[in-house]
Amino acid sequence: MARLKRSGIAPAMPYEAPPDLAAMSLLEIARAVEQRRLPPVEQWNPPETLDSEIRIAADGSWHHRGAPIRRPAMVRAFASLLMRDAEGQHWLMTPQCRQSIAVDDAAFIAVDLQRKGDALAFRLNTDELVLAGPGHSLRAAGNAEAPAIYLAVRHGCEARLDRSTWLQLVEEALAEGDDLAVTSQGLRFPLIPA
């Protein structure tokens, strides 16, 4: 530490994980979502296009040139720059360049779910919090043998619910009624593919 101070390099600040989703109130979750500052990627029109050689695997892990990216802070930083275009291509955006990213399934994984009042709150594998509802819809895909539920996150990117979160969502649907649908922030989302 002393060597870092003498060299003029500041030591890296440890990452503070957000509090446990179950322990947070709806107001605390809404504040955390609102306070997250994200780059305005939708406003950028970069002149250069490249291949990032990054792939997001179906399990949510990130890889560069086949090797896993092991630094969670780097994944969180890259994830804040993601967008998906109308053709389904994912991009890592900067003001100067957009770089294509291969995505096996979804850019994010929803790893936890809590019912908070009239809202369903999800935690993503990047520790972000998303409230299902306006702007963040749930979409059912797949079939009876391989069901899949996706949550709209931002800029066309989605999170696929992992198995335990999917089971939590089914429990919510069964508690609401027999039609396998859930309500969040006034919107109803069917869990059976159309």
N, C-alpha and C positions, 0 to 999 in steps of 0.2 A: 504494500500500500504506500509506504514512504517513497519507494522508488518511483511509483506512478506519479505521486505529487511532485517530486523533484523533476521528473521528465516533462511535466506540464500536461500529462494525459490524465484526465479525470477518470476515476474508476466507474465502471458501469453500475447503474442503479439497479437493484434487484427488481424483478417484476412482481408487482403486487396483484395476485389473483383477486377477482371480484368476490364479494361475499357469497356464501352458499345461497343458491336460488331459493331454496325452501325457507330460509330465514328472512328473506326480503319481503317487504310489503309491496303491493302494486304501485304505490306512490314512489317508493325507493327504486323499483325497477324502471318506471317511467322516467324518473330523473336520470338514472344511469344511461338509458337509451338516448335521452335528449342531450346529455352532456358529452356524448362521444362525438368528437370532431373528426370528420372524414374529409379527405381531399375531394375537391369538386371535379371528379373524373368526367362527369357528364358534360362539363363545360369545355373540356380540352379537345382540341382537334390537331393532334400531333402530325407533323409532316413526314415522319419516318416510321416504317413498319418493319419489324424483325421477328424472328422466332426466338423465344426466351429459352427454349430447350428445357422448360419446366413442365412437369406433369403432376396433376392432382389425381391420386389413385382413388378407387372406389371407397376405400376405408378412410379417406380424408387426409392421408399422408402426402406430403409434397416431396417431389424428387427433381433434381437438376442433373441432366445428363446421366440418368439412371441411378444416381446416388441420393439417398434420403437427405432432406434438409432437416437437420436435427435441432436447430435453434428455434424454439417457439416464438421468440421475439421477431425473428426474420419472417416467419410464416405469417404472424399477425400483421407485420408491416406490408408484406406483399398482398395479403388478403384485403387490406384497406384500399388497394389500387385496382381491384378487380372489377370488370364489367363483362357482360355477355351481350353480343349484338343480336339482331333479329334473325340471323341465320344460325344462331346457337354457338358461335365461336366465342370463346373466352379470351379476354385481353388483360394484360397488365399495363396500365396506363400511366404515363407521365406527360407533362406538357410538351416534351420534345419527341417522344417515341411511344408507339404502342407495340407491345410484344405479345405474340400469340402464346397461349397456354393450352396444353392438351388436358382435358378433364374427362376422366373415365365415366363419371356419373354426375355428381353435383360438386360444386365448388366448396361447399361446407357440409358438415355433419351436425345435426341437432342431437345433443347428447343428454339433455335433461328437459323436463317439462314440469311446470307447476301451474295449477289453477289458482289465480289470484283475482278474487271477485268475479267480474264478468269477462276476464281476459285469461288467455292461455299464454304463459311466458315460457320461452325456450332459451336454453343456453346452447351456444354453438361450440364446436371444437376449438374455436379461436377465442373462447371466453366472452364473446359478444352476447348480448341479450337482445331478443327480438320478441315483440308482442304480436301474436297473430291478430289479424283484423284488417282494417283499411290499409292498403299498400303492402300488406304482408299476408297474402292469402295462403291457404293450405290446398294442395292439389293431390288427388289420389291418382295413382298410376299402377301399372303392373297387372297382376291377376290374382286369383285365389291362392295359387301355389307360391307366388312371389309378389306379395303386395308391397307397395312403396308409397310413402307419403312424402311430399316435398313442401317446404316452407319458402315462400318468396322472401329473400333477404334484402337485396338492393341491386340496382343497375342490371336487372335481368338475371342475376345470380340466385341460385336456390341452395337450400340445405336439405339433404335427405335425412329423415329421421332414422336413427340407429334402432336396432331391434327393441331394446328396453324402452326407449322413448316412444316408439310405435305402440308397444303394449300399454304404456301409460295412457296414450291418446285413445286407444280402444276402450280402456276402462272408463275414461271420461265420457266417451260416446255412449257406452252402455248405461252409465249413470243418468244420462240425459234422456234416453228413450230407446226404442227398438229399431230406429232407422239408421243406425251407425253413421251419425253425423255429430259434429261438435259446433258449439257457438263460442265466438270470441269477439268481444267489442261490438256486439250487435250483428255480426255476420255469421251465417251458418255454412259449414263446410262439410260436404259428404266425404266419407272415408272409403266409399266403394267407387272404383273407376267407372266413368260414364260409358 
